Amino acid sequence: MKTIVVYDSLYGNTERIARAIADAFPGDVPVLRVSQADPAEMADADLLIIGAPTHGSLPSEAAQALISRMGPPTREGAKLATFDTRLTWKFLRRYGFAATKIANQLLEKGWTP
């Protein structure tokens, strides 16, 4: 199974989570910053895991730019998982978080959560 973990991180927290996720899988799982990620390579994954910090209820600008360049998966049955880092203040829940927004954008492109 080809698994790829892609992340953006401003203070290192999201990167730490991305590396911990990759370490939970057997074998060599690439962990790529969004600036290193190639949408064509990502489309060939069996499992694509993407994470970003939440800024103003959205993924970081770098993560949004990558997602806008992505297309559908090339492998039938390819799966997607998302995660984010965020503040947990109650009033922020009203506007949403990066993980949900990343998943929704890629669901529209044919990825399966």
Secondary structure in CASP SS format (residue, H / E / C, confidence):
PFRMAT SS
TARGET T0000
AUTHOR 0000-0000-0000
METHOD secondary structure of the structure
MODEL  1
M C 1.00
K C 1.00
T E 1.00
I E 1.00
V E 1.00
V E 1.00
Y E 1.00
D C 1.00
S C 1.00
L C 1.00
Y C 1.00
G C 1.00
N H 1.00
T H 1.00
E H 1.00
R H 1.00
I H 1.00
A H 1.00
R H 1.00
A H 1.00
I H 1.00
A H 1.00
D H 1.00
A C 1.00
F C 1.00
P C 1.00
G C 1.00
D C 1.00
V C 1.00
P C 1.00
V E 1.00
L E 1.00
R E 1.00
V C 1.00
S C 1.00
Q C 1.00
A C 1.00
D C 1.00
P H 1.00
A H 1.00
E H 1.00
M H 1.00
A H 1.00
D C 1.00
A C 1.00
D C 1.00
L E 1.00
L E 1.00
I E 1.00
I E 1.00
G E 1.00
A E 1.00
P E 1.00
T E 1.00
H E 1.00
G C 1.00
S C 1.00
L E 1.00
P E 1.00
S C 1.00
E H 1.00
A H 1.00
A H 1.00
Q H 1.00
A H 1.00
L H 1.00
I H 1.00
S H 1.00
R H 1.00
M C 1.00
G C 1.00
P C 1.00
P C 1.00
T C 1.00
R C 1.00
E C 1.00
G C 1.00
A C 1.00
K E 1.00
L E 1.00
A E 1.00
T E 1.00
F E 1.00
D E 1.00
T E 1.00
R C 1.00
L C 1.00
T C 1.00
W C 1.00
K H 1.00
F H 1.00
L H 1.00
R H 1.00
R H 1.00
Y C 1.00
G C 1.00
F C 1.00
A H 1.00
A H 1.00
T H 1.00
K H 1.00
I H 1.00
A H 1.00
N H 1.00
Q H 1.00
L H 1.00
L H 1.00
E C 1.00
K C 1.00
G C 1.00
W C 1.00
T E 1.00
P C 1.00
END
